[in-house]
Amino acid sequence: TSAEPGHSYSQTMGDWVRLNVGGVTFSCTRSTLCSCPSSVLGRMFDEESELPPAVIVEGAYCIDSDPDCFKIILSWLRRRVLVDIPPNISLELLLAECEYFNLEELVTLIKAKINPIKNTISGKWVHVVPLSPYDTKIICVLCTNLTLVTLDTLNMEVKGKEETLFFRHNLQLKEIKTGFAKSIELLNERSGSSEVFTMTSETSNIHLRWVPARSNCIPENVVVISRLETGEEIFLGKFREVKRGYGYVFKMNGLLFESEFYEDFVILCHFDLKVT
């Protein structure tokens, strides 16, 4: 039901409302428009609000806004879902419209799309030998107990108890192995051009855990251990129950182990544990 000039504004929240937004007609319930009470639309169409509704022309409330952006806003008001934004819609314009209507939650979502926060962290593979006693590159080496430890570059041993390190030789994508820290200087003799996986020093307070995953369900907080020439990120995974089977994880294919892909695995993820 559309309001007409001279009619009382007292209507129920289930009433249907016609809107003319930039020349395009929309229809929705009054409850949809009022689903965010603090917004401009919520206050305009709340019958108890002191903010008057928009001007009515030919039975439709006229709103001066971009219709393409308003369609996305209306979908969000209905179901609190931010739909895929078509490429012809400027995120900056959509943000401006959301700010105009004072839709704070939607503004936050749009800003996250404009300036996405990358939740992954990356490590790097570093050649083991030859290594100068004064070379400090081999620090924060990733071990199988999933703590970040520091190598003593003078004797090439992990400080503290014996650990098993992740290593690979050359850039082959089919094998990630583990070897004892005390044998790290022998890796080159056994495997040729060995590399160990290290994390940056800034991640020293990050806690690492294995998280169940599938190829179509990769957690956001994964540890990136390599990249293809296309820029695709690759992660570290292993079989759920057995110690063997460390390998590369590809988003679309799953865990690569001995030239075969597996769908069911666990993947290395990071957690920032803060004590409050």
VENSULLIN-V421774 format. One record per residue. N is the residue number from 1. RES is the residue in one small letter. BURIAL is # if it has 24 or more other C-alpha atoms within 12 Angstrom, else .. Layout:
n:N res:RES burial:BURIAL
n:N res:RES burial:BURIAL
//
This chain:
n:1 res:t burial:.
n:2 res:s burial:#
n:3 res:a burial:#
n:4 res:e burial:.
n:5 res:p burial:.
n:6 res:g burial:.
n:7 res:h burial:.
n:8 res:s burial:.
n:9 res:y burial:#
n:10 res:s burial:.
n:11 res:q burial:.
n:12 res:t burial:.
n:13 res:m burial:.
n:14 res:g burial:.
n:15 res:d burial:.
n:16 res:w burial:.
n:17 res:v burial:#
n:18 res:r burial:#
n:19 res:l burial:#
n:20 res:n burial:#
n:21 res:v burial:#
n:22 res:g burial:.
n:23 res:g burial:.
n:24 res:v burial:.
n:25 res:t burial:#
n:26 res:f burial:#
n:27 res:s burial:#
n:28 res:c burial:#
n:29 res:t burial:#
n:30 res:r burial:#
n:31 res:s burial:#
n:32 res:t burial:#
n:33 res:l burial:#
n:34 res:c burial:#
n:35 res:s burial:#
n:36 res:c burial:#
n:37 res:p burial:#
n:38 res:s burial:.
n:39 res:s burial:#
n:40 res:v burial:#
n:41 res:l burial:#
n:42 res:g burial:#
n:43 res:r burial:#
n:44 res:m burial:#
n:45 res:f burial:#
n:46 res:d burial:#
n:47 res:e burial:#
n:48 res:e burial:.
n:49 res:s burial:.
n:50 res:e burial:.
n:51 res:l burial:.
n:52 res:p burial:.
n:53 res:p burial:#
n:54 res:a burial:#
n:55 res:v burial:.
n:56 res:i burial:.
n:57 res:v burial:.
n:58 res:e burial:.
n:59 res:g burial:.
n:60 res:a burial:#
n:61 res:y burial:#
n:62 res:c burial:#
n:63 res:i burial:#
n:64 res:d burial:.
n:65 res:s burial:#
n:66 res:d burial:#
n:67 res:p burial:#
n:68 res:d burial:#
n:69 res:c burial:#
n:70 res:f burial:#
n:71 res:k burial:#
n:72 res:i burial:#
n:73 res:i burial:#
n:74 res:l burial:#
n:75 res:s burial:#
n:76 res:w burial:#
n:77 res:l burial:#
n:78 res:r burial:.
n:79 res:r burial:.
n:80 res:r burial:.
n:81 res:v burial:.
n:82 res:l burial:#
n:83 res:v burial:.
n:84 res:d burial:.
n:85 res:i burial:#
n:86 res:p burial:.
n:87 res:p burial:.
n:88 res:n burial:.
n:89 res:i burial:.
n:90 res:s burial:.
n:91 res:l burial:#
n:92 res:e burial:.
n:93 res:l burial:#
n:94 res:l burial:#
n:95 res:l burial:#
n:96 res:a burial:#
n:97 res:e burial:#
n:98 res:c burial:#
n:99 res:e burial:#
n:100 res:y burial:.
n:101 res:f burial:#
n:102 res:n burial:.
n:103 res:l burial:#
n:104 res:e burial:.
n:105 res:e burial:.
n:106 res:l burial:#
n:107 res:v burial:#
n:108 res:t burial:.
n:109 res:l burial:#
n:110 res:i burial:#
n:111 res:k burial:.
n:112 res:a burial:.
n:113 res:k burial:.
n:114 res:i burial:.
n:115 res:n burial:.
n:116 res:p burial:.
n:117 res:i burial:.
n:118 res:k burial:.
n:119 res:n burial:.
n:120 res:t burial:#
n:121 res:i burial:#
n:122 res:s burial:#
n:123 res:g burial:#
n:124 res:k burial:#
n:125 res:w burial:#
n:126 res:v burial:#
n:127 res:h burial:#
n:128 res:v burial:#
n:129 res:v burial:#
n:130 res:p burial:.
n:131 res:l burial:.
n:132 res:s burial:.
n:133 res:p burial:.
n:134 res:y burial:.
n:135 res:d burial:.
n:136 res:t burial:.
n:137 res:k burial:#
n:138 res:i burial:#
n:139 res:i burial:#
n:140 res:c burial:#
n:141 res:v burial:#
n:142 res:l burial:#
n:143 res:c burial:#
n:144 res:t burial:#
n:145 res:n burial:.
n:146 res:l burial:#
n:147 res:t burial:#
n:148 res:l burial:#
n:149 res:v burial:#
n:150 res:t burial:#
n:151 res:l burial:#
n:152 res:d burial:#
n:153 res:t burial:#
n:154 res:l burial:.
n:155 res:n burial:.
n:156 res:m burial:#
n:157 res:e burial:#
n:158 res:v burial:#
n:159 res:k burial:.
n:160 res:g burial:.
n:161 res:k burial:.
n:162 res:e burial:.
n:163 res:e burial:#
n:164 res:t burial:#
n:165 res:l burial:#
n:166 res:f burial:#
n:167 res:f burial:#
n:168 res:r burial:#
n:169 res:h burial:#
n:170 res:n burial:.
n:171 res:l burial:.
n:172 res:q burial:.
n:173 res:l burial:#
n:174 res:k burial:.
n:175 res:e burial:#
n:176 res:i burial:#
n:177 res:k burial:#
n:178 res:t burial:#
n:179 res:g burial:#
n:180 res:f burial:.
n:181 res:a burial:#
n:182 res:k burial:.
n:183 res:s burial:#
n:184 res:i burial:#
n:185 res:e burial:#
n:186 res:l burial:.
n:187 res:l burial:#
n:188 res:n burial:.
n:189 res:e burial:.
n:190 res:r burial:.
n:191 res:s burial:#
n:192 res:g burial:.
n:193 res:s burial:#
n:194 res:s burial:#
n:195 res:e burial:#
n:196 res:v burial:#
n:197 res:f burial:#
n:198 res:t burial:#
n:199 res:m burial:#
n:200 res:t burial:#
n:201 res:s burial:.
n:202 res:e burial:.
n:203 res:t burial:#
n:204 res:s burial:#
n:205 res:n burial:.
n:206 res:i burial:#
n:207 res:h burial:#
n:208 res:l burial:#
n:209 res:r burial:#
n:210 res:w burial:#
n:211 res:v burial:#
n:212 res:p burial:#
n:213 res:a burial:#
n:214 res:r burial:#
n:215 res:s burial:#
n:216 res:n burial:.
n:217 res:c burial:.
n:218 res:i burial:#
n:219 res:p burial:#
n:220 res:e burial:.
n:221 res:n burial:#
n:222 res:v burial:#
n:223 res:v burial:#
n:224 res:v burial:#
n:225 res:i burial:#
n:226 res:s burial:#
n:227 res:r burial:.
n:228 res:l burial:.
n:229 res:e burial:.
n:230 res:t burial:.
n:231 res:g burial:.
n:232 res:e burial:.
n:233 res:e burial:#
n:234 res:i burial:#
n:235 res:f burial:#
n:236 res:l burial:#
n:237 res:g burial:#
n:238 res:k burial:#
n:239 res:f burial:#
n:240 res:r burial:.
n:241 res:e burial:.
n:242 res:v burial:.
n:243 res:k burial:.
n:244 res:r burial:.
n:245 res:g burial:#
n:246 res:y burial:#
n:247 res:g burial:#
n:248 res:y burial:#
n:249 res:v burial:#
n:250 res:f burial:#
n:251 res:k burial:#
n:252 res:m burial:.
n:253 res:n burial:#
n:254 res:g burial:#
n:255 res:l burial:#
n:256 res:l burial:#
n:257 res:f burial:#
n:258 res:e burial:.
n:259 res:s burial:.
n:260 res:e burial:.
n:261 res:f burial:#
n:262 res:y burial:#
n:263 res:e burial:#
n:264 res:d burial:#
n:265 res:f burial:#
n:266 res:v burial:#
n:267 res:i burial:#
n:268 res:l burial:#
n:269 res:c burial:#
n:270 res:h burial:#
n:271 res:f burial:#
n:272 res:d burial:.
n:273 res:l burial:.
n:274 res:k burial:.
n:275 res:v burial:.
n:276 res:t burial:.
//
